[in-house]
Amino acid sequence: MGRFILQRLLQAIPVLLVVITATFFLVRAAPGGPFSAEKAVPPEVLKALEERYQLNQPVLNQYFSYLGDLAHGDLGPSFRFPGRSVNEMIFAGLPTTAELGLYALLISMLLGTTAGVVAALKPNTAQDYIPMSTAMIGICLPSFLLGPLLMLVFGIWLEWVPVSGWGNIPGDKILPALTLASGYTAYVARLSRGGMLEVMSQDYIRTARAKGLPEWVVVIKHGLRGGLIPVVAFAGPAFAGLLSGSFVVETIFQIPGLGRFYVQAAFNRDYTMIMGTTVFFAALIILFNLLSDILAVWLNPKLRQQYSSHSG
């Protein structure tokens, strides 16, 4: 298992470096700059700002300087928020984004797994078609369309929950979490359905039924552990995707999270904030992919034995 983890880590380093390099040069190639939107900035002030943030140096020098700071965990100062570092702003918005992502993950896992298992018990019947068709709505409706629809129906027409904000009221979190979870619910439903269909056709399932065990015991005790392995493998990348894909939902519902900082940085051309959030999200995706791979290997006896024998 140790060798497996080491291989995954060595594969992750060049991927992260490619993301950093591509983002750095694409940001620099975009028209304008972090101070171009300022009104009537005197040339000497603009020159002083560029010298302060080393924007007057050649791009390659800026790139290697950024890599050196990044190696020490320093994401640099924000160009548009003087006196605040990118590290400080990321960790200020991360708890809210993580909370939103966790709620969305729980909703997608609960609803998606339930729909997939129910559909797999009677494939190609109404019990299969109805939950799977309902789950597919999440893929068909993007978050920037589903969010306003939920706000209109449940927030304005029915007045059940607030339409925006992120406070101590539980109702604040319902619509954003549902909006963010919608697309992933459909993927979880399809994965759990496919996994359960494969497991429920195995010989040990037929043996359990032949022993006279109740169907719910067969499904829960014998079927779920193997049938939900694809869902477990998907959970890590899904959580990373929920965190990195929350910027649309945070903008719609006016949530002060990391995703909203990312959108503001793009509009403000805040180079260091764009770079910092991109690197942070990329590292999260790589980390959660690694964790999900480890968990999937641990849950699968064949893979666990295979990697154990290789390491031995």
ABEGO torsion letter per residue (X at the ends): XAAAAAAAAAAAAAAAAAAAAAAAAAAAABBEBAAAABBGBBAAAAAAAAAAAGAABBAAAAAAAAAAAAAAGBAEBBAABBGBBAAAAAAAAAAAAAAAAAAAAAAAAAAAAAAAAAAAABBGBAAAAAAAAAAAAAAABBAAAAAAAAAAAAAAAAGABBABEBBABAAAAAAAAAAAAAAAAAAAAAAAAAAAAAAAABAAAAAAAAAGBBAAAAAAAAAAAAAAAAAAAAAAAAAAAAAAAAAAAAAAAGBBBAAAAAAAAAAAGBAAAAAAAAAAAAAAAAAAAAAAAAAAAAABAAAAAAAAAAAX
